[in-house]
Amino acid sequence: MNSNSPSTSTGGPGSADSTAPRRNSKRPKYSKFTQQELPACKPILTPKWVISAFLLVSIVFIPIGIVSLFASQDVVEIIDRYETDCIPLDSRNDKVRFIQSPVDKTCNRSLTVRKHMKQPIYVYYQLDNFYQNHRRYVKSRSDQQLRNPGNEDDTSACKPEDTAHGMPIVPCGLIAWSLFNDTYDFTRNNQPVTINKIGISWKSDRDHKFGKNVYPKNFQNNTLVGGARLDANKSLSEQEDLIVWMRTAALPTFRKLYGKIEVDLQAGDVINVELQNNYNTYSFNGKKKLVLSTTSWLGGKNDFLGIAYLAVGGLCFFLSMVFTIIYLVKPRKLGDPSYLSWNRNPGGR
């Protein structure tokens, strides 16, 4: 061995081949994770795998879509739009003036049940072109005031509905001030139909967002009245119409639960509705609808979910058939190097 060759010892502290990290080194401790040496799966998408995947998606999605559509078709809905019909003919040229006047706004409507409706039947009011998601509107509330009786003066975020005659408003803010105030009374065969308004709001809202010891004060006591009034002898956690309204909607067309009818309605029944057309949607060209609806195991009436599943499943089935035909008519050898660009003849046809 040449005497000038470097030492082959690996045990010395200055050895170049030592793999032990230095004491002050910032190099991470060796592991398969830090060195990216973990086993990895690198699947090759062969035609058979692609066709099988599309077929599997179609086999799963198409039955789900069909079942969803059938469930939606089982839901029975009665929708009655009334904001124009409940304005007298001589006042329809100035609807805003009529709705702001103190005249009687009672309106009678008749709803015919086309198909048997099993209880519980949910009564909704639907508003169109009402933007509850507007930034200033959503922020105009005081959650601390709604929860705790000691925070009545916490109205800084509620302007312009923060105080009335120098006293704080409870509940304050534009959301509470604009509370929906149309009312509905139902009769069938001259017999009243009871609407249950207990349990129409989220339990979490009643228990955690609205205090059991917080009572309305100075509400709708300003010159301009926005909507419904509240019972001053009931705590906010008991006033479920308010709780439902204050869970603001994300879209300009929305439904909110008014109550539940807990008797069956038979096909051919005529439901007479005596409603008070009080809520002003005419200032912003809004629409008002009364909705009676049953539910299925999937929820309310919604054809979109079933259509979406069918569309995706049908598209995947179509693609699987196209790829199958291409694979059978013009097969291609997997990994054939002749398809590489540098293996092709530029002048070839």
Steps between C-alpha positions, in 0.01 A plus 500: 500500500626845417614680814351826365146364466241650733398315810206259460404514864134597560504516874690825553321822582639669189419222262342608170287184487338546839119515475445621854362859502714766659397635838415849368374387158147601390471195280187300593538162656516230239173317434318360200248780531750788494693336217181428305573128489155381606335244272267661249233372270536605138206346317506475125166603349450229246189507278343219702545690826356822355198325349439308824518821708246679281269198507525479880406868541204459265379185679507682834370843394211406270303299763558773759367760255190294423426442870553871576261605224230259620540631855465857376190410298335361814514844660172692460521880479238772479641840404285815498645836395288776647683835517310642203165326540473625858514864390161658409462582133474874563831498696719298266641810335657600834561183698752657736251762612238232565732277703613796712147622568310394815209339307394142558718264294309176548511275194318169446657226291387148404744212458395170347680184608580300184652197671481345846736683737625311803577680821707684599430758230747788512376854443760736353504857383722563199655834411662583168747781428572550872876516564543388860867437425579870450807589705349792689180307566677187630723703735210700645446291813650443845555136590614591850179690561290208374669257741559689822257728689791708629600615151197709408722801426713305251341662192806644325455275194125556471473848352263644394272276712707521819298730727146633526431821694846476656456142623660188351288277280485128581545328258678770304606513136347493156447122491269496800337830396399355160333192653242345265148591612255338259271258686302196381188333644376177341155343496372181340127435469442798728716335766820672611828328417751544780852611411764382746771764535701321769828342397524675163846643576835332554545366852858625505375853428243487781750360751813697416425811293185641662488546875224361719521811718514757219170677429407749224525868594416808292460274198323664199471815714651740248312716252554254216377146572672227302306179553343282767487583869615272779332393823672692778406229752678220314874449498681506167563124519122445492432727201579254225375718215782739585755220532407358158514845339839589648668196346569699185471343155791479257294551183248769400224238464438309821239325708457520874290272714180656633354196674383140467156351429477174688197345327476328163347687207303293252497539123227741399495689831462877468705696752381854564775735609434832671825689480612842605700656217717729712858447387634762261675326211370754249776754567758264348280305253502193719264204478314318776383141489323270741629142478354181647733202464549147620840332529661173402789304648726724291345826621293750303432513129826530309540355151848643453675230706350215299562675168862566595563135589335383178697749290837396646414129484373527142810693390730240655307217333522679164875552537553138598318386186702739280830384647392136463423547130829680440689228687334223297514670159846651521692334784837636604779296650586624848850649517560482126812718437396561139257763624781709648566820310869429436415161352269640234603570143445877436441439129279194549130492439 
